[in-house]
Each structure stands twice: as C-alpha cells, then as structure tokens.
C-alpha cells in the first residue's frame, strides 16, 4: 500500500513540477507561445516520463493530471498573493508586465535580471559587432582527420597486440580487419597480397613513415624465402606514425611466431641486419 501511494504521490509531484514550468513558459517568455511548446512539455516530456518511471496505470495519469492542475494554478495563486501583498506591484503586472516605480529607499539594481526574458540566446552588444568566425580551412580539417586516423591505427595496435603478440600474421590481420581491410594466410601470403592492388607499394622506410603519418594503414613484410637465411616463415609488421631510426626504419607493432613481438618499436629490431633493408612496404587508405 505504501509503495502504491508513493507512486501516486510521485506522479502528482512530477505533474506539479511540469505544471509550474508550463506557467513559467507562458509568463516569462517574450513573443508568441506556440501550442507545440505546451503539448511538448505536458505530453512528450511529462507523459513519457510517467510511462517510463511508473507502470502504465490510469490512476497514475489521474494523479499526474491533478499535479499539473496544482502546479499551474497553485503557482498562479501564490503569485497573486505576493503581488497583492507588495506595495510596488498590482494586477497590471499579470496583464503586460507593468509595475509601479519603487519609491525611495527602494531601487532596482542594474544587475537584477529582468522580469520577462526571451528563451533564445541573447548576445551582448559587443559580441554583435564582432565579425563572424572565419571558417576552418579545408587543409586544417584534413590535417585533423589525418592525425585522428593515425592515432586510431595506433590505438588498434595497442588493443590487439596482447592477444596476438605470439603470431605476426594474426596480429596484422586483426589490425587490418579493424579498418575493414581483409588479409589472408600467413606472413608469406600477406607479403604477396600487399604487393598487388589495391595496395600501394612504397619505396622505403621514410615513405612508409610518411604514409602512416598521413593516416594510411601501412604493412611491412619480408617472405621467408627472401631472408638472408631462408626460412619457411616470413614476417610482417604494422607500421605506425612515429620515429624513424637512423633515418631509415619506421616505428611499428608486431607479433612474433613462437615468441613475443614488440610495441611501438622501430623495425630495425624486427629483422636481422642482413634482412631489414629488403623489407617490402605497402599502404592502403582506410
């Protein structure tokens, strides 16, 4: 019983709050008040909140309606009492905002907000004289998007590295898939895939760094058969925006088959000295 009563009291109290606000919209807004303003507050805001907060019940909507009545007319009656009790107000204030000029020692400080105010944003006089803000140059917007994409690729590498640090091809495929790019097979297969369209082959490490800085997905790899000591297993890494070791070797993330790869490390540590200058670099826009 107590719970049910609380629901009714809550619905009525919420209705009273909405009812007061409906009066506030009518009284303190300059310009015409559209019927949509009131139906939105009473129906959409108030009614939707009641159905969301309480079980569907005719009694609850009855309590909500009583609350609306009390909130609207109760506030109105309180204002009538206050105006009637004041020596500086009369009933004309309810009609068009007129009021008596206060006599000494009463005064209205300049900092007091006006009784009636519009609901739209009001700009100070100085702000109206200022020139409109210049549009952001297209080059600046493009630069911001580039930085954002490069950061997203690094974030994806961070997210996916721990689960794939023991498998270079799985790591590269997981990061590529995050950006809607499909790679198949093991490292040797991936090196073959990035050497063909739609991938763009890059001439060297500095070009790979530039592409990664530009927000492209960049993969570097070397087939096992092309290594100084041939192996059945190749190796692939994800090049990211970052430093360039010795002016040649970009920053990357990678896994390593049968071991642990590396994070945010230049690729001269991903291959032996005799192999690192043979690496294939390729990029694709994402």
ZIPEPE-V811329 format. One line per field, one symbol per residue. ss: DSSP state (2 for helix, 1 for strand, 0 for the rest). phi: phi as a letter, one per 30 degrees, with the letter a starting at -180 (. if undefined). Layout:
ss=???
phi=???
This chain:
ss=0222222222222222222222222220000000222222222222222222200002222222222222222222222222222000000222220000000000000000000000000000222220000000022222222222222222222222222200022222222222000000002222222200000111002222222220001111110222000000001111111111100011111100000001111122200000000001111100
phi=.ddddddddddddddddddddddddddccdidcddddddddddddddddddddbddaddddddddddedddddddddddedddddcdcbbdddddbidbdddceddacdddddddcbdcddccdedddddddddddeedddddddddddddddddddddcdedbdcaddddddddddeciccbbiceeddeddddbeddcdcdadeddddddddjddbccabdddcdecebdcdbbbcdbdldbdhibcddabacbdiabdbchbdddcdbdedcdccdccbbbdb
